[in-house]
Amino acid sequence: ELQKAREAADGAQRRFDKANVARLAAAEECGADVAAPPGREVAIADLNNIFLRDIGDRLAKASSWPVLIDPSDCARKLLLYSGCAVLNFWKAEDMEPRRLRLAVLSMIRAGGVLALDLALFGAGVDRATLAAPFDEVRPWLFTELMERHEGRAKLLAPQPKQTWPRFHELVEKDEKKAYGVEHFDDGRVAKFKFMLVTSAERPHKDLMNSFEVFRAVQTS
């Protein structure tokens, strides 16, 4: 167990260092860039309606998951207070494979939001870096979480020759009492959402190409 903890901590530190290097390189590349901030503006007062309640099913029908730029930290607090799973991408214990796997299962079961907090290092996290902790859980997990058809992630829908959606393969034998097939309601499963939260003004271009970008703003 101690060895696993050390390996997890080392992995988190490597991701952190890599993100820092990329962030600094991005800052140098941008230089005096004064282009308009990326993303669709969302008033802080509307965060609940858009990201939790999903009024109008915009997120449910979207082809990609959201990344929210939020220097105010309001979204992270809202998600936490609402019972969603908010994992700090830079904490080894949060991204430990079992913790991440159970967070995915819990939010699918509850129809909640699984959010990764990239803090102010969003500019240094490319798609491969983001995928790494998921790949440690299962090599197909990140790909099937990100791939969406008619708004629904491939992970959540039965595929040809499959009886059940593949997320059931994440359940270990001794976890059937809490995560057996009978505990997953189709309606709640369909409400599951995955998102990123960052305070970085410009997330890495990989993320902006892979996610729908939103930006939280204060309104008078």
MIDOSE-1310 file (N, C-alpha, C; in nm, 2 decimals, decimal comma, always signed):
residues 220
elqk	+0,08/-0,12/+0,00/+0,00/+0,00/+0,00/+0,09/+0,13/+0,00; +0,20/+0,12/+0,08/+0,28/+0,24/+0,09/+0,35/+0,26/-0,05; +0,39/+0,15/-0,12/+0,45/+0,16/-0,25/+0,35/+0,22/-0,35; +0,23/+0,18/-0,34/+0,12/+0,23/-0,43/+0,10/+0,38/-0,41
area	+0,10/+0,42/-0,28/+0,08/+0,56/-0,25/+0,20/+0,65/-0,30; +0,32/+0,59/-0,29/+0,44/+0,66/-0,34/+0,43/+0,68/-0,49; +0,39/+0,57/-0,56/+0,38/+0,57/-0,70/+0,27/+0,67/-0,75; +0,16/+0,67/-0,68/+0,05/+0,77/-0,71/+0,10/+0,91/-0,69
adga	+0,17/+0,94/-0,58/+0,23/+1,07/-0,56/+0,33/+1,11/-0,66; +0,41/+1,02/-0,70/+0,51/+1,05/-0,81/+0,44/+1,08/-0,94; +0,33/+1,00/-0,97/+0,26/+1,03/-1,09/+0,19/+1,17/-1,09; +0,14/+1,20/-0,98/+0,07/+1,33/-0,97/+0,18/+1,45/-0,98
qrrf	+0,30/+1,43/-0,92/+0,40/+1,53/-0,93/+0,45/+1,54/-1,07; +0,46/+1,43/-1,15/+0,50/+1,44/-1,29/+0,40/+1,51/-1,37; +0,27/+1,48/-1,35/+0,17/+1,56/-1,42/+0,17/+1,71/-1,39; +0,19/+1,74/-1,26/+0,20/+1,88/-1,22/+0,32/+1,95/-1,29
dkan	+0,44/+1,88/-1,28/+0,55/+1,94/-1,35/+0,54/+1,96/-1,50; +0,48/+1,86/-1,56/+0,46/+1,87/-1,70/+0,36/+1,99/-1,74; +0,26/+2,00/-1,65/+0,16/+2,11/-1,67/+0,22/+2,24/-1,65; +0,31/+2,25/-1,55/+0,38/+2,38/-1,53/+0,47/+2,42/-1,64
varl	+0,54/+2,33/-1,70/+0,63/+2,35/-1,81/+0,54/+2,40/-1,93; +0,43/+2,33/-1,96/+0,35/+2,37/-2,07/+0,28/+2,50/-2,05; +0,24/+2,53/-1,92/+0,18/+2,66/-1,89/+0,27/+2,77/-1,92; +0,40/+2,76/-1,87/+0,50/+2,86/-1,89/+0,53/+2,88/-2,04
aaae	+0,54/+2,77/-2,11/+0,56/+2,78/-2,26/+0,44/+2,85/-2,33; +0,32/+2,82/-2,28/+0,20/+2,89/-2,34/+0,20/+3,04/-2,31; +0,24/+3,07/-2,19/+0,25/+3,21/-2,16/+0,35/+3,29/-2,24; +0,46/+3,23/-2,26/+0,57/+3,29/-2,35/+0,52/+3,31/-2,49
ecga	+0,45/+3,20/-2,54/+0,40/+3,20/-2,68/+0,29/+3,31/-2,70; +0,21/+3,33/-2,59/+0,10/+3,43/-2,60/+0,16/+3,57/-2,60; +0,26/+3,59/-2,52/+0,32/+3,72/-2,51/+0,22/+3,82/-2,47; +0,21/+3,92/-2,56/+0,12/+4,03/-2,54/-0,02/+4,01/-2,60
dvaa	-0,06/+3,89/-2,62/-0,18/+3,86/-2,69/-0,30/+3,92/-2,61; -0,38/+4,00/-2,68/-0,49/+4,07/-2,61/-0,62/+4,02/-2,68; -0,63/+3,91/-2,74/-0,75/+3,86/-2,80/-0,86/+3,84/-2,69; -0,98/+3,84/-2,73/-1,09/+3,83/-2,64/-1,08/+3,69/-2,57
ppgr	-1,12/+3,69/-2,44/-1,12/+3,56/-2,37/-1,21/+3,46/-2,44; -1,17/+3,33/-2,43/-1,25/+3,23/-2,50/-1,37/+3,19/-2,42; -1,46/+3,13/-2,49/-1,58/+3,07/-2,43/-1,70/+3,15/-2,43; -1,82/+3,08/-2,41/-1,95/+3,15/-2,40/-1,96/+3,20/-2,26
evai	-2,00/+3,33/-2,24/-2,02/+3,38/-2,11/-2,14/+3,33/-2,04; -2,12/+3,29/-1,91/-2,23/+3,24/-1,83/-2,22/+3,32/-1,70; -2,34/+3,39/-1,66/-2,34/+3,46/-1,54/-2,33/+3,36/-1,42; -2,26/+3,40/-1,32/-2,24/+3,32/-1,20/-2,38/+3,28/-1,14
adln	-2,48/+3,37/-1,15/-2,61/+3,34/-1,10/-2,68/+3,23/-1,18; -2,63/+3,20/-1,30/-2,69/+3,10/-1,38/-2,62/+2,96/-1,38; -2,51/+2,95/-1,30/-2,43/+2,83/-1,30/-2,52/+2,71/-1,26; -2,60/+2,72/-1,17/-2,68/+2,61/-1,12/-2,78/+2,56/-1,23
nifl	-2,84/+2,66/-1,30/-2,94/+2,62/-1,41/-2,87/+2,56/-1,53; -2,75/+2,60/-1,55/-2,68/+2,54/-1,67/-2,61/+2,41/-1,64; -2,53/+2,41/-1,54/-2,44/+2,29/-1,52/-2,50/+2,18/-1,43; -2,60/+2,22/-1,34/-2,66/+2,12/-1,26/-2,80/+2,08/-1,31
rdig	-2,88/+2,18/-1,33/-3,02/+2,15/-1,37/-3,03/+2,12/-1,52; -2,93/+2,18/-1,59/-2,93/+2,17/-1,74/-3,06/+2,20/-1,80; -3,11/+2,32/-1,77/-3,24/+2,36/-1,82/-3,23/+2,38/-1,98; -3,32/+2,32/-2,05/-3,31/+2,32/-2,19/-3,23/+2,20/-2,25
drla	-3,17/+2,12/-2,16/-3,10/+2,00/-2,21/-2,98/+2,04/-2,30; -2,92/+2,16/-2,29/-2,81/+2,20/-2,37/-2,69/+2,10/-2,36; -2,66/+2,07/-2,23/-2,54/+1,98/-2,21/-2,58/+1,84/-2,25; -2,70/+1,80/-2,22/-2,74/+1,66/-2,25/-2,73/+1,63/-2,40
kass	-2,76/+1,74/-2,48/-2,76/+1,72/-2,63/-2,63/+1,76/-2,70; -2,54/+1,81/-2,62/-2,41/+1,86/-2,68/-2,33/+1,74/-2,73; -2,24/+1,77/-2,82/-2,15/+1,67/-2,87/-2,02/+1,66/-2,79; -2,00/+1,75/-2,70/-1,88/+1,75/-2,62/-1,91/+1,80/-2,48
wpvl	-1,83/+1,76/-2,38/-1,85/+1,80/-2,24/-1,80/+1,94/-2,22; -1,84/+2,01/-2,11/-1,80/+2,15/-2,09/-1,67/+2,16/-2,01; -1,60/+2,26/-2,04/-1,49/+2,31/-1,95/-1,53/+2,45/-1,92; -1,52/+2,48/-1,79/-1,57/+2,61/-1,74/-1,45/+2,69/-1,68
idps	-1,43/+2,81/-1,74/-1,32/+2,90/-1,69/-1,39/+2,98/-1,58; -1,34/+2,97/-1,45/-1,41/+3,03/-1,34/-1,31/+3,08/-1,24; -1,25/+3,20/-1,25/-1,16/+3,25/-1,15/-1,22/+3,27/-1,02; -1,35/+3,29/-1,01/-1,42/+3,32/-0,89/-1,43/+3,20/-0,79
dcar	-1,41/+3,07/-0,85/-1,42/+2,95/-0,77/-1,56/+2,92/-0,73; -1,66/+2,99/-0,78/-1,80/+2,97/-0,74/-1,85/+2,84/-0,79; -1,81/+2,80/-0,91/-1,87/+2,68/-0,97/-1,82/+2,56/-0,89; -1,69/+2,55/-0,85/-1,64/+2,44/-0,77/-1,72/+2,43/-0,64
klll	-1,74/+2,54/-0,57/-1,81/+2,54/-0,45/-1,96/+2,49/-0,47; -2,02/+2,54/-0,57/-2,16/+2,50/-0,60/-2,17/+2,35/-0,63; -2,07/+2,30/-0,70/-2,07/+2,15/-0,73/-2,05/+2,07/-0,60; -1,96/+2,12/-0,52/-1,94/+2,05/-0,39/-2,06/+2,05/-0,30
ysgc	-2,12/+2,17/-0,29/-2,24/+2,18/-0,20/-2,36/+2,10/-0,25; -2,36/+2,07/-0,38/-2,47/+2,00/-0,44/-2,45/+1,85/-0,44; -2,34/+1,80/-0,38/-2,32/+1,66/-0,37/-2,25/+1,60/-0,49; -2,20/+1,68/-0,58/-2,13/+1,62/-0,69/-1,99/+1,58/-0,65
avln	-1,92/+1,51/-0,74/-1,78/+1,47/-0,72/-1,69/+1,57/-0,78; -1,61/+1,64/-0,70/-1,52/+1,74/-0,75/-1,38/+1,69/-0,71; -1,30/+1,65/-0,80/-1,17/+1,59/-0,78/-1,06/+1,69/-0,82; -0,96/+1,71/-0,73/-0,85/+1,80/-0,76/-0,75/+1,72/-0,85
fwka	-0,73/+1,77/-0,97/-0,64/+1,69/-1,06/-0,50/+1,68/-1,01; -0,46/+1,77/-0,92/-0,32/+1,78/-0,87/-0,30/+1,70/-0,74; -0,41/+1,65/-0,68/-0,39/+1,57/-0,56/-0,38/+1,42/-0,59; -0,27/+1,36/-0,55/-0,26/+1,22/-0,58/-0,37/+1,14/-0,52
edme	-0,42/+1,17/-0,40/-0,52/+1,09/-0,34/-0,66/+1,10/-0,42; -0,68/+1,22/-0,48/-0,80/+1,24/-0,56/-0,80/+1,16/-0,69; -0,68/+1,15/-0,75/-0,67/+1,08/-0,88/-0,62/+0,94/-0,87; -0,62/+0,89/-0,75/-0,58/+0,75/-0,73/-0,69/+0,66/-0,80
prrl	-0,65/+0,56/-0,87/-0,74/+0,48/-0,95/-0,87/+0,44/-0,89; -0,86/+0,39/-0,77/-0,99/+0,34/-0,70/-1,08/+0,46/-0,67; -1,02/+0,57/-0,62/-1,10/+0,69/-0,59/-1,17/+0,74/-0,71; -1,09/+0,75/-0,82/-1,15/+0,80/-0,95/-1,25/+0,71/-1,00
rlav	-1,23/+0,58/-1,00/-1,33/+0,48/-1,05/-1,46/+0,49/-0,97; -1,45/+0,50/-0,84/-1,57/+0,51/-0,76/-1,64/+0,64/-0,77; -1,57/+0,74/-0,80/-1,63/+0,87/-0,83/-1,71/+0,87/-0,96; -1,65/+0,80/-1,06/-1,73/+0,79/-1,19/-1,85/+0,71/-1,16
lsmi	-1,84/+0,59/-1,09/-1,96/+0,51/-1,07/-2,07/+0,58/-0,99; -2,02/+0,65/-0,88/-2,12/+0,72/-0,79/-2,20/+0,82/-0,87; -2,13/+0,90/-0,95/-2,20/+1,01/-1,02/-2,29/+0,95/-1,13; -2,25/+0,84/-1,19/-2,34/+0,78/-1,29/-2,46/+0,72/-1,22
ragg	-2,44/+0,66/-1,11/-2,56/+0,61/-1,03/-2,65/+0,72/-0,98; -2,60/+0,83/-0,94/-2,68/+0,94/-0,89/-2,73/+1,04/-1,00; -2,67/+1,02/-1,12/-2,71/+1,12/-1,22/-2,65/+1,26/-1,19; -2,53/+1,26/-1,13/-2,46/+1,38/-1,09/-2,35/+1,42/-1,18
vlal	-2,27/+1,51/-1,13/-2,16/+1,57/-1,21/-2,03/+1,52/-1,16; -1,94/+1,47/-1,25/-1,81/+1,44/-1,21/-1,72/+1,56/-1,27; -1,66/+1,63/-1,18/-1,58/+1,75/-1,22/-1,44/+1,74/-1,18; -1,35/+1,77/-1,27/-1,21/+1,77/-1,24/-1,16/+1,92/-1,23
dlal	-1,10/+1,95/-1,11/-1,06/+2,09/-1,09/-0,91/+2,10/-1,13; -0,89/+2,17/-1,24/-0,75/+2,19/-1,29/-0,68/+2,31/-1,23; -0,75/+2,39/-1,14/-0,70/+2,51/-1,07/-0,65/+2,60/-1,18; -0,54/+2,67/-1,15/-0,49/+2,77/-1,25/-0,40/+2,71/-1,35
fgag	-0,39/+2,58/-1,35/-0,29/+2,51/-1,45/-0,36/+2,46/-1,57; -0,48/+2,50/-1,60/-0,56/+2,45/-1,71/-0,48/+2,47/-1,84; -0,40/+2,57/-1,85/-0,32/+2,60/-1,98/-0,21/+2,49/-2,00; -0,18/+2,42/-1,89/-0,07/+2,32/-1,90/-0,12/+2,18/-1,91
vdra	-0,25/+2,16/-1,92/-0,30/+2,02/-1,93/-0,35/+1,99/-2,07; -0,28/+1,91/-2,14/-0,33/+1,87/-2,27/-0,42/+1,74/-2,26; -0,47/+1,70/-2,37/-0,56/+1,58/-2,36/-0,50/+1,46/-2,31; -0,37/+1,43/-2,35/-0,30/+1,31/-2,30/-0,28/+1,32/-2,15
tlaa	-0,24/+1,43/-2,10/-0,22/+1,45/-1,95/-0,35/+1,42/-1,88; -0,46/+1,48/-1,93/-0,59/+1,46/-1,87/-0,63/+1,32/-1,87; -0,60/+1,25/-1,98/-0,65/+1,11/-1,99/-0,57/+1,01/-1,90; -0,45/+1,05/-1,86/-0,36/+0,95/-1,80/-0,42/+0,89/-1,67
pfde	-0,48/+0,96/-1,58/-0,54/+0,89/-1,46/-0,65/+0,80/-1,49; -0,73/+0,83/-1,60/-0,84/+0,75/-1,64/-0,79/+0,62/-1,70; -0,68/+0,63/-1,78/-0,62/+0,52/-1,84/-0,56/+0,42/-1,74; -0,52/+0,47/-1,62/-0,48/+0,38/-1,51/-0,59/+0,30/-1,46
vrpw	-0,71/+0,35/-1,47/-0,83/+0,27/-1,42/-0,86/+0,16/-1,52; -0,89/+0,20/-1,64/-0,91/+0,11/-1,75/-0,86/+0,18/-1,88; -0,79/+0,11/-1,97/-0,73/+0,18/-2,09/-0,84/+0,24/-2,18; -0,96/+0,20/-2,17/-1,07/+0,25/-2,26/-1,15/+0,35/-2,19
lfte	-1,13/+0,38/-2,06/-1,23/+0,46/-1,99/-1,24/+0,61/-2,04; -1,13/+0,67/-2,06/-1,13/+0,81/-2,10/-1,19/+0,83/-2,24; -1,15/+0,74/-2,33/-1,20/+0,74/-2,47/-1,35/+0,73/-2,47; -1,40/+0,63/-2,39/-1,55/+0,61/-2,40/-1,63/+0,71/-2,32
lmer	-1,56/+0,78/-2,22/-1,62/+0,89/-2,15/-1,64/+1,01/-2,24; -1,54/+1,03/-2,32/-1,53/+1,15/-2,41/-1,61/+1,14/-2,53; -1,62/+1,01/-2,59/-1,69/+0,99/-2,71/-1,84/+1,00/-2,69; -1,91/+1,09/-2,76/-2,06/+1,10/-2,73/-2,13/+1,09/-2,87
hegr	-2,24/+1,02/-2,86/-2,33/+1,01/-2,98/-2,47/+1,05/-2,94; -2,52/+1,15/-3,01/-2,65/+1,21/-2,98/-2,66/+1,25/-2,83; -2,55/+1,31/-2,78/-2,54/+1,36/-2,65/-2,50/+1,26/-2,54; -2,51/+1,13/-2,57/-2,48/+1,03/-2,47/-2,34/+0,97/-2,48
akll	-2,27/+0,97/-2,37/-2,13/+0,91/-2,38/-2,14/+0,77/-2,41; -2,04/+0,72/-2,49/-2,03/+0,58/-2,53/-2,03/+0,49/-2,40; -1,97/+0,54/-2,30/-1,95/+0,47/-2,17/-2,09/+0,43/-2,11; -2,19/+0,51/-2,14/-2,32/+0,50/-2,08/-2,42/+0,42/-2,15
apqp	-2,39/+0,38/-2,28/-2,49/+0,31/-2,36/-2,44/+0,18/-2,40; -2,52/+0,07/-2,40/-2,48/-0,06/-2,45/-2,43/-0,05/-2,60; -2,32/-0,12/-2,62/-2,27/-0,12/-2,76/-2,30/-0,26/-2,82; -2,29/-0,27/-2,95/-2,32/-0,40/-3,02/-2,25/-0,52/-2,95
kqtw	-2,33/-0,62/-2,93/-2,29/-0,74/-2,86/-2,27/-0,72/-2,71; -2,31/-0,61/-2,65/-2,31/-0,59/-2,51/-2,45/-0,59/-2,45; -2,47/-0,65/-2,34/-2,59/-0,65/-2,27/-2,61/-0,53/-2,19; -2,50/-0,48/-2,12/-2,51/-0,37/-2,04/-2,41/-0,26/-2,08
prfh	-2,43/-0,13/-2,05/-2,33/-0,03/-2,08/-2,20/-0,07/-2,01; -2,09/-0,03/-2,07/-1,96/-0,08/-2,03/-1,92/-0,02/-1,89; -1,98/+0,08/-1,84/-1,94/+0,13/-1,71/-1,96/+0,03/-1,60; -2,04/-0,07/-1,63/-2,06/-0,18/-1,53/-1,94/-0,26/-1,51
elve	-1,85/-0,26/-1,61/-1,72/-0,33/-1,60/-1,63/-0,27/-1,50; -1,66/-0,15/-1,46/-1,58/-0,08/-1,36/-1,60/-0,13/-1,22; -1,71/-0,20/-1,20/-1,75/-0,25/-1,07/-1,67/-0,38/-1,03; -1,61/-0,38/-0,92/-1,54/-0,49/-0,87/-1,63/-0,59/-0,80
kdek	-1,59/-0,72/-0,79/-1,68/-0,82/-0,73/-1,74/-0,79/-0,60; -1,65/-0,73/-0,51/-1,69/-0,70/-0,37/-1,77/-0,57/-0,36; -1,80/-0,51/-0,47/-1,88/-0,38/-0,47/-2,02/-0,40/-0,53; -2,06/-0,52/-0,55/-2,19/-0,54/-0,62/-2,31/-0,49/-0,53
kayg	-2,29/-0,49/-0,40/-2,40/-0,45/-0,31/-2,43/-0,30/-0,33; -2,33/-0,22/-0,36/-2,35/-0,08/-0,38/-2,37/-0,04/-0,52; -2,30/-0,12/-0,61/-2,30/-0,08/-0,75/-2,34/-0,19/-0,85; -2,43/-0,28/-0,80/-2,48/-0,38/-0,89/-2,58/-0,32/-0,99
vehf	-2,61/-0,39/-1,09/-2,69/-0,34/-1,21/-2,82/-0,28/-1,16; -2,88/-0,34/-1,05/-3,01/-0,30/-1,00/-3,01/-0,16/-0,94; -2,89/-0,11/-0,91/-2,88/+0,02/-0,85/-2,87/+0,14/-0,95; -2,87/+0,11/-1,08/-2,85/+0,21/-1,18/-2,99/+0,23/-1,25
ddgr	-3,05/+0,35/-1,24/-3,17/+0,38/-1,30/-3,14/+0,45/-1,44; -3,20/+0,41/-1,55/-3,17/+0,47/-1,68/-3,19/+0,62/-1,68; -3,29/+0,67/-1,61/-3,31/+0,81/-1,61/-3,20/+0,89/-1,54; -3,15/+0,84/-1,43/-3,04/+0,90/-1,36/-2,91/+0,89/-1,44
vakf	-2,89/+0,77/-1,50/-2,77/+0,75/-1,58/-2,76/+0,86/-1,69; -2,87/+0,88/-1,75/-2,88/+0,98/-1,86/-2,85/+1,12/-1,82; -2,86/+1,15/-1,69/-2,83/+1,28/-1,64/-2,69/+1,30/-1,60; -2,61/+1,20/-1,60/-2,47/+1,21/-1,57/-2,39/+1,31/-1,66
kfml	-2,30/+1,39/-1,60/-2,23/+1,49/-1,67/-2,08/+1,48/-1,63; -1,99/+1,51/-1,72/-1,85/+1,52/-1,69/-1,81/+1,66/-1,73; -1,73/+1,73/-1,65/-1,68/+1,86/-1,68/-1,55/+1,89/-1,62; -1,48/+2,00/-1,67/-1,36/+2,05/-1,61/-1,39/+2,19/-1,56
vtsa	-1,32/+2,22/-1,45/-1,32/+2,36/-1,40/-1,18/+2,41/-1,39; -1,15/+2,53/-1,43/-1,02/+2,59/-1,42/-1,03/+2,74/-1,40; -0,93/+2,79/-1,33/-0,92/+2,94/-1,32/-0,83/+3,00/-1,42; -0,77/+2,91/-1,50/-0,68/+2,96/-1,61/-0,76/+3,04/-1,71
erph	-0,71/+3,16/-1,76/-0,78/+3,24/-1,85/-0,79/+3,17/-1,99; -0,70/+3,09/-2,02/-0,70/+3,02/-2,15/-0,66/+2,87/-2,13; -0,75/+2,78/-2,12/-0,71/+2,64/-2,11/-0,62/+2,60/-2,23; -0,56/+2,49/-2,22/-0,48/+2,43/-2,33/-0,56/+2,42/-2,45
kdlm	-0,50/+2,44/-2,57/-0,58/+2,43/-2,69/-0,64/+2,29/-2,71; -0,57/+2,19/-2,66/-0,63/+2,05/-2,67/-0,77/+2,05/-2,60; -0,78/+2,11/-2,49/-0,90/+2,11/-2,41/-1,01/+2,20/-2,48; -0,97/+2,31/-2,54/-1,06/+2,40/-2,61/-1,11/+2,33/-2,73
nsfe	-1,03/+2,24/-2,79/-1,08/+2,17/-2,91/-1,16/+2,04/-2,87; -1,15/+1,99/-2,75/-1,22/+1,87/-2,71/-1,34/+1,90/-2,63; -1,35/+2,01/-2,56/-1,46/+2,05/-2,48/-1,53/+2,17/-2,52; -1,65/+2,19/-2,48/-1,72/+2,32/-2,51/-1,68/+2,41/-2,40
vfra	-1,63/+2,53/-2,44/-1,58/+2,63/-2,34/-1,68/+2,73/-2,29; -1,69/+2,74/-2,16/-1,78/+2,84/-2,10/-1,69/+2,92/-2,01; -1,74/+3,04/-1,98/-1,66/+3,14/-1,90/-1,76/+3,20/-1,80; -1,73/+3,18/-1,67/-1,82/+3,24/-1,57/-1,78/+3,39/-1,55
vqts	-1,89/+3,47/-1,55/-1,86/+3,62/-1,53/-1,96/+3,67/-1,42; -1,91/+3,78/-1,36/-1,99/+3,85/-1,26/-2,08/+3,94/-1,34; -2,20/+3,96/-1,29/-2,30/+4,05/-1,35/-2,34/+4,15/-1,25; -2,36/+4,27/-1,29/-2,40/+4,38/-1,20/-2,55/+4,37/-1,16
